[in-house]
Amino acid sequence: MSSAELTWFKSSYSGTQGDSCVEVAVTEEAIHVRDSKDVTRPHFTVSPDGWTQFVRFAAHR
C-alpha cells in the first residue's frame, strides 16, 4: 500500500510547530510510521503486535 493510499494521524501530543513528530496509519495488516517533517521519505511498517509492544515499552519510559 502506498503512502498516498493511507490515512495518516499525528499524535495529539504533537505541537503546532511541526517539529519532531511522527505520523501513523493503521490497517488491519500493519501499522505504518513516517516522519511528519518529510513525508516524501519512505515509511516503515510494523505488525500490530510489534506496535503494541513498542507502545507498552514507550509508556513505561
C-alpha positions in Angstrom: 0.0 0.0 0.0 1.4 3.4 -0.9 1.7 6.4 1.4 -0.9 8.2 -0.6 -3.5 5.5 0.0 -3.1 5.6 3.8 -4.9 7.8 6.3 -2.2 9.4 8.4 -2.7 10.6 12.0 -0.4 12.7 14.1 -0.2 12.3 17.9 -2.4 14.6 19.9 0.7 15.4 21.9 2.3 16.9 18.9 2.7 20.6 19.0 1.8 23.1 16.3 5.4 23.8 15.5 5.7 20.7 13.3 9.0 19.5 14.8 9.9 16.0 16.0 6.6 14.4 15.1 5.7 11.0 13.6 2.5 10.1 11.9 0.9 6.6 11.9 -1.5 5.0 9.6 -3.4 1.9 10.7 -4.5 -1.0 8.5 -5.7 -4.5 9.5 -2.4 -5.9 8.5 0.1 -3.3 9.8 0.9 0.0 11.4 2.8 2.4 9.1 5.0 5.1 10.6 6.6 8.1 8.9 8.4 11.3 9.7 5.9 14.2 9.5 8.6 16.7 8.6 9.4 14.8 5.4 6.5 12.7 4.1 8.3 12.1 0.8 10.7 9.7 2.5 9.7 6.0 2.8 7.7 5.0 5.8 8.3 1.8 7.8 5.8 -0.9 8.7 5.4 -2.9 11.8 3.0 -5.7 12.8 0.1 -4.8 15.1 1.8 -7.0 17.8 5.1 -5.2 17.3 3.4 -1.8 17.6 1.6 -2.9 20.8 5.0 -4.0 22.3 6.6 -0.7 21.3 3.7 1.4 22.8 3.9 -0.6 26.1 7.7 -0.1 26.2 7.4 3.7 25.5 4.6 4.2 28.1 7.0 2.9 30.8 9.8 5.4 29.9 
